[in-house]
Amino acid sequence: MKKITVFTLIFCLSIGMFFGYGKTSKAKESVKGTCGATQDIDMEETYLNEQGNLVQEFENGIIVEYFANGEIEVTDQFNVMNANLDELPETGKARIDWVLIGKILWNTIGGCSAVQYVTGYDLCKIALQYLSSPKPNTTYAVYAFKEATHIPGCYPSSSPQCIKYNVKYRFVIMN
């Protein structure tokens, strides 16, 4: 079993290198994953926020924030990852009810392997496409929830057509 996993990982990395893993252009940085991540995603901006955390914003509405404690939060503003919103709890309470959707292992050579899938999310695809600096040899528990936000300029603001949902994924270090 270990030989198959190692072979698959080497094959995926080879394919990724062959097709130009991490191409860069003058105005934007393009991130390309391997093993199922087939599209290029253009990064619009990288900056430090008020808390001193590194934030990466992508052109398709994905925002990735790296916290000092090693946790990583991915905000999907337009649900480009096609999360099933009915399966996720909604915020609005004083405490956020995150739901565990799976676990991944980030390997030394920069690859992601699925440890467990809970709800069918492609956690490795998310990690390979959007996370630029996960810690090597680390197992992450991946949590998610949906966050209701008001669509600017839409009234009445409490009506269902004026509310959209951001999906937030939190990668928490387990080991």
N, C-alpha and C positions, 0 to 999 in steps of 0.2 A: 504494500500500500504506500509506503514512504517513497519507493522508487517511482511510482506513478505520479505522486504529488510533485516530486522534485522534477521529473521530466516535463510535466505539464507547466510548471512554473518557468523552467528554462525555455520551453517552447514559446510561451506567451511573451516573455521578456525579449526573446530574439525577434519575434514578429513586431513587437513595439519598437525596437531599435531600427529594424529594417524600414518601417514606415515613418520614421522621423519623430521619435518620442521627444516631446518638449520643444517643438519648433518655436522660434521667436521671430517677431516682425518688428519693424521700427516703432510703430505706435502702440501695439498691444502684444501681450504675451499669450501664446496659445498653449493650452495644456491638453495633452492627449494621453489617455490611459491605455491599458492593454487588457486582453481577455474580455471581450464583450463591449468595451468602451470604443465605439466606432466613430464618434463625431468629435470634431475639434470644438473646444469651448474657448472663446476669447475672453481674456481677463481685461476688465476696464480699468480697475484701480486697485492699488495696494497702499495701505496707510496704517498708522497707529491711531486707535481711538482714544477717548478721554481717559479710559482706564489703563492705557498703555498696552493694550492687546493688539496683535497684528490682525488686520482685517483685509480680506481679499473679496472684491466684488466682481462678478462675472456678468457678461453682457446679457445672458439669458435670465437674470434675476436671482441667481444663487449668491448668497453672501456667506463667507466662511470666516469665523472668528476663532483665533488660537488664544487660549487662556494660559496664564502663568503656571497653573497647576497641571498642565498637560492635557486638559480637556479641550475638545474642539466642538464648536457648534456650527451647524450648517443650516441656514435659513433658506427655504425654497419659496420665494415670493409668488411664483406663478404655477406651482405644482408641476414643474417640468419633469419631475421624477415619477409622476403619476401615482402618488400615494392614495390609498383608499381612505378618504377622509372619514368615512363611517366607522372605521376601526380605531381611530385616534381620539383620545380625550381632548376636550377643549379647555383653554385657559379661561380665566375670568375670576377665579377664586384667589384667595390670598396665597395659597400654595399651588404650585404647578404639579399636576398629576402626569408625570412622564410615564409612558408605557414601554417596557422592554420589547424591542422588535428583533433583536438578534445579537450575536457576538461575532467579532472578527479577530483574526490574529494578523498583525503587521509583522512580516518577516524581515530578517536582517537585510536581505538583498532588495528590499523595497517593494515587495509584493504583498498582496492581501489574500488570505485564504479564509473561507467561510468556516467558522467553528459551529455555528448553529443558526438556522433561520426559524423565526417564530411566525411571521406573518407573510412570508413570501417576498419581502423587499430584497432588491439586489444590492446588499450592503457593500460588497466589494466594488461594484461599479461606481457607487457613490464615492467610496474612498479613493479609488484609482483616478477618477475624473477630477475631483475637487480638492483633495487634501494633499498639500505639498510637503508637509513635514511631520507626519506621525512618528512616534518614537519606535525605533526598531525593537524587535523581540517583545512586543507588547500586545496583550489581549485587551480589546476594548469591548465594553458593553455598549450597545447602541440603543438609545431611547428616542422616543418621538412624541410630539403632541401637535395639535393644530391651534393656531392663534388667530382669533377673529380680528380683522382690521376694517376700518371704514374706508370706503372708496371716496377719495377726495372729489368734491363737487356733486356728490349724489345725495339727494334728500328725499324723504326723511331718513336720517342716518340710521335709525333703528330698523328700517325695512329690510327684509332678506336680500333684495336685489342690490342693496348698498353695502353689503358685507362680503368680504372675500377672506379666504383663509390662507395664511402662511403656514407651511409645515416646517417645524424645527426638529432637527436631528441633533442629539448630543452624544458624542463619542467620549465615554468615561473610561479611564484606565482601570483595569481590574488587577493587574499584578504589580 
